[in-house]
Amino acid sequence: MDLSALRENYTRDGLTRDELAATPFEQFERWFLQAQEAELPEPNAMSLATASKDAAPSLRTVLLKYFDTRGFVFFTNYESNKAKEIAENPQVALMFFWLGLERQVIVKGTAEKVSHAESLKYFMSRPHGSQLGAWCSHQSSVISGRKLLEMQLDKMKQKFKQGQVPLPSFWGGFRVVPQQIEFWQGRPNRLHDRFQYSRENETDWSIARLSP
Ligand SMILES: Cc1cc2nc3c(=O)[nH]c(=O)nc-3n(C[C@H](O)[C@H](O)[C@H](O)COP(=O)(O)O)c2cc1C
């Protein structure tokens, strides 16, 4: 199958140095609000790249649950492939692809577990079914079939039929603490606008325009 004639010209918008916020968190918030206003599907879905200690990369989608100046937080199974790779090598990358706005944001940094209290707070806010689901999945392990998952769910429904579903010890959040964040805006003729924020210290960021 030849896809070489498939191409889009990006004409919606531009990005200039003058309009950038002082910090990438403010810039990200601006773009995130615009992605929501544009009603893009799941604007908080992001690709998460990890790498093993041998530098073999892997990639999957996770959902951003919140962010602030400390970083970007997602939740997952602490025994999953991604969590094992983060334990071996905390360097990760995140990517948001907002095609409807012809935008891409790439975050590079390190992932660290959030506190137990933070995981608990988020877990308690999840729907009951998702709480039970967390207990049922040995994420990333090989299973015999779907039946096993359904049996596990029935078991957990029984086990936790009274009171709150507790936070599993193998489940929680990671915070990606950024070192660099790039904002990419598609432009005509492949002359896209790219601005990269690099961390200088706790609070300050330098900004560079990158060639497309
Ligand atoms: C839209 C979407 C959102 C997802 N959100 C999450 C998430 O927030 N946390 C998570 O652990 N997996 C999420 N997944 C599943 C992951 O992509 C992946 O299959 C799973 O985490 C196992 O990854 P691993 O084996 O690399 O650890 C999501 C998948 C999709 C398509």
The ligand as a Gaussian input file, in Angstrom:
#p B3LYP/6-31G(d) Opt

LIG

0 1
 C       -6.983000       6.159000      25.247000
 C       -6.216000       5.216000      26.160000
 C       -6.019000       5.586000      27.470000
 C       -5.304000       4.741000      28.347000
 N       -5.060000       5.189000      29.613000
 C       -4.304000       4.418000      30.438000
 C       -3.941000       4.917000      31.725000
 O       -4.243000       6.045000      32.129000
 N       -3.194000       4.092000      32.517000
 C       -2.797000       2.857000      32.104000
 O       -2.138000       2.156000      32.879000
 N       -3.107000       2.376000      30.876000
 C       -3.841000       3.126000      30.032000
 N       -4.146000       2.683000      28.761000
 C       -3.644000       1.347000      28.362000
 C       -2.163000       1.459000      27.963000
 O       -2.054000       2.022000      26.677000
 C       -1.425000       0.107000      28.000000
 O       -2.081000      -0.856000      27.217000
 C       -1.286000      -0.447000      29.425000
 O       -1.040000       0.570000      30.372000
 C       -0.159000      -1.480000      29.497000
 O        1.042000      -0.863000      29.113000
 P        2.485000      -1.512000      29.404000
 O        2.313000      -3.002000      29.171000
 O        3.409000      -0.875000      28.441000
 O        2.817000      -1.206000      30.841000
 C       -4.821000       3.491000      27.876000
 C       -5.018000       3.144000      26.532000
 C       -5.692000       4.008000      25.683000
 C       -5.847000       3.616000      24.237000

